[in-house]
Amino acid sequence: MRTGFYKSRARRNLEGKWEKAIVAVLLGFLVFAAIDAIFGKTYLSGGFFIFCLRLIFQGPVSLGMVMFFLALSRRTNPEASLIFKGFDNWISAFLTILLMTFFIFLWSILLIVPGLIAIFSYSLSLFILADNPDLKPLEAIKRSKHMMQGHKNELLKLNLSFIGWLFLSALTCGILFILYVGPLYYATITEFYESLQEISDY
């Protein structure tokens, strides 16, 4: 089963690097926790304002997270601070997340299923942007959609394999996610991307 294969490779990559991976996930978590803490109780803190603020930071932080786990997969011994490297390409990262959110929203207006298909179709956009920093956001999304053709069910099964862990993470207020589930999840999705990249014609 490919799911087990990806997880096995992820655990191998995390050997001796768990501490750095935990710190990377924690730093990403703290960025959004800080936004909620600082702005969550002000008169500016309407739901839409918080959504926009998180969206502004989500792109570069998520890109940095992808860069960290790609480096981990490629055995370059990254530092956890690499997750902030995404801010070097802030505009492209932000626009990529913004466009992904917009397209997913449009598909979701139709029905839940088209929305979910869109989520999986665009899921590799930041990985592609991390490997091709000069790529335009729309092109990164286009390439992700192309790479995911015929592989969306595989990614769905991969995500479903973490459902139980995510439930337990919620029960521990996210502590389990930071200490174990998050690093393993990101490392596993990274291996999924690396495998598709090997057979992609891009």
GICORZI-V463475 format. One record per pair of residues at least 24 apart in sequence whose ideal C-beta (glycine too) atoms are under 7 Angstrom apart, sorted by the first residue. I is the first residue (numbers start at 0). J is the second residue. If there is no record, write none. Layout:
<<I | J> <I | J>>
This chain:
<<1 | 153> <2 | 156> <2 | 157> <2 | 160> <5 | 157> <5 | 187> <5 | 190> <5 | 191> <6 | 187> <8 | 190> <9 | 183> <9 | 186> <9 | 187> <9 | 190> <12 | 71> <12 | 72> <12 | 186> <13 | 182> <13 | 186> <16 | 71> <17 | 182> <19 | 78> <19 | 79> <20 | 71> <20 | 182> <20 | 186> <21 | 177> <21 | 178> <21 | 182> <22 | 79> <23 | 64> <23 | 67> <23 | 79> <23 | 82> <24 | 177> <24 | 181> <24 | 182> <25 | 177> <26 | 79> <26 | 82> <27 | 60> <27 | 64> <27 | 82> <28 | 173> <28 | 177> <30 | 56> <30 | 60> <54 | 96> <54 | 97> <54 | 100> <55 | 93> <57 | 96> <58 | 92> <58 | 93> <58 | 95> <58 | 96> <59 | 85> <59 | 86> <59 | 89> <59 | 92> <59 | 93> <60 | 85> <61 | 96> <61 | 125> <62 | 88> <62 | 92> <62 | 125> <62 | 128> <62 | 129> <64 | 185> <65 | 125> <65 | 126> <65 | 129> <66 | 129> <68 | 185> <68 | 186> <68 | 189> <69 | 126> <69 | 129> <69 | 189> <71 | 186> <72 | 189> <72 | 190> <72 | 193> <88 | 132> <91 | 128> <91 | 136> <92 | 128> <94 | 136> <95 | 124> <95 | 125> <95 | 128> <95 | 136> <95 | 139> <95 | 140> <98 | 136> <98 | 137> <98 | 140> <99 | 124> <99 | 140> <116 | 151> <119 | 147> <119 | 151> <119 | 154> <119 | 155> <120 | 144> <120 | 147> <120 | 151> <122 | 147> <122 | 154> <123 | 147> <123 | 192> <126 | 192> <142 | 201> <145 | 201> <146 | 195> <146 | 199> <146 | 201> <150 | 195> <154 | 191> <157 | 187> <157 | 191>>
